[in-house]
């Protein structure tokens, strides 16, 4: 399964493709909902990347194969710190963002399988501890939830304030 796990792990390249494609297609088709979903997905990726890098540089945990050289032989050596898994956090952020924007089974199931597969591939390849992958998944999901919440708050703040009906009716009757 070495080849399959390498391909699954390398599917990380899809994470920036998703929001860029959604933004482009939403703009080209004048589809406001698709464009907004692209903004939300992009925001979740930026938030996830920032949190992940901050944690990696704060915790500075070495890769498992460096900590246990007699026990682990990685498929591929990787530079940088182990905690949390950046691949896992970014794929879970993308998957969660897609699921929040399009809560249909045919989006949720493949997205969850993809993100989980990437997390497992990082364990299989020997470049992460299970806790790295678990925290990466939590960071990705949490960042996507926060990004969507924040984007909704900004949109609500920028939308026109509706006139209360209780005020409009007496105003209309007075004329």
N, C-alpha and C positions, 0 to 999 in steps of 0.2 A: 504493500500500500504506500510505499515511499513516494512514488510518482504522483499518485492521487492526492496525498496529503500536501505535497508541495504545490500542486495546482490550486487546491482549496485555500491554502494559506496565502498564495499569491493573488487570490481573487480580491484581496484588499484594494487593488487598483480600481475596483468598481465603486468604492465609497465616494470619491469626488465626482465620478461620472454621473451618479444618480442626481444630485442637485443641479449640476450644470445642464444635464439633459432636460430636467424638469423646467428649469428656468428658460432655457432656449425654446422648448416646445410650447411652454405657456405663453411666452412672448410672441412667438411666430403665429400661434393659433388664436391669440388674443383671449386666452383662457386664464382668467384671473385666479381661479382655484388652483390650477396646476402651477402657476407661477408662485403663488403663496406657499404651496407645498414645497417647492424648490427652495424658497427662502428659508422656510422652517428647517428643512433638511440640512442646508448649508450652515445655518446658525448652530444646529446641534453638533455638526462635525467640528466647527471652530471651537465651541465650548468644550467638547470632549477632548480635542487635541490639547487645548490649554491645560485642562485639569490633569490629563494623563502625563504630560511632560513635567508639570509641577510636582506630581507625585513621584515620578521616576527620579527626578533630580533631588527630591527631599529624602526619599527612602534609600536610594542608591543600592538596591539589592542586586548582587551578581547573578548571572544566568545560572541555571541548575547545573549545566555541564562544567561550569567553572568551579562551582562549589563542591561538586562530587565527580571529579575527573575519572575516578576509578570505576564508578557505577554507571555513568551516562556517556554515550557517544552520540552527539547530535547529528541530524541529517545535514545540517548546515550551521556553521558558526555565525553568530549575529553580534554586532557591536551594540553597545549601550546597556542600559540597566533592564532588569527583568520586571519589576513591579511598578505598575500593573501592565498587563498586556495591551499594547497599543493597537495591535491588529484586532483583538477582541473588542476593545472599547469602541473603535471606529466602526466596525461592522455592526455591533449591537446598536450604536447610535443611528446608523443608517436604517437598519431594519426596524427599529422602534419608530423612527420618524415616518417611514413609509406606512407602518401599521396604524399610526395615529392619523395620518392623512387619508388613508384608504383602508378602513377597518372591514375588509372583506376576507373571507377564508383564503381565497386564491392569491392574496397578497401576504396575509399573516403567516400562513404555513410555510411557503417557500422562504420568506424573509427570516423566520425563526430558525428554520433548518440551515440556511446559509450561515447565519451568525453563529449558531451553535457548532456547525462544522468547522468554521474558522477557529473558534476557541479550542476545539478538540485537536485540530491540526497542530496548533502551537504546543500542546502537550505531547502529542505524538512525535513531533520533531525534536523534542528535548530542549526547547528554548525557553520554556516557562514552567513554573510551579503551578499546581492547581489553584492556589490562592491568587496568583497573578491573573489567571483567566477569570476567576469568579469576580474579583474586584474590577477587572476590565469590563466585564458584562454589566456590573452595577453602575459603573461610571458612564458607560454608553447609554444605558436605559435612563438613568437619572438625568443626564445631560439633554437627551432628546425630550424628556418630559418637561424639563425646565425651559428649554428653548421654545417649545410649542406654547407653553404657558406665557412666557415673556412676549412672544410674538403676538399672541391673542390680546394681551394687555395693551401693547402698543397700538394694535389695530383698533381696539375699543376706544382708546384715548383719542385717536385721530378721526374716528367716525363722527359724523354730525350728531349733535345731541338732539334726540327726538323731543318734540314739544309734547308735554303731557296732555292727554285728552281732557282732563279735568279743567285745564286752563283754556283750551281751544273752544270748548263748547260754550262757556259763558261769554267768551269774546265774540264768537259768531252770533250768539243770540242778541248781544247788545247792539249790533249793527242792523 
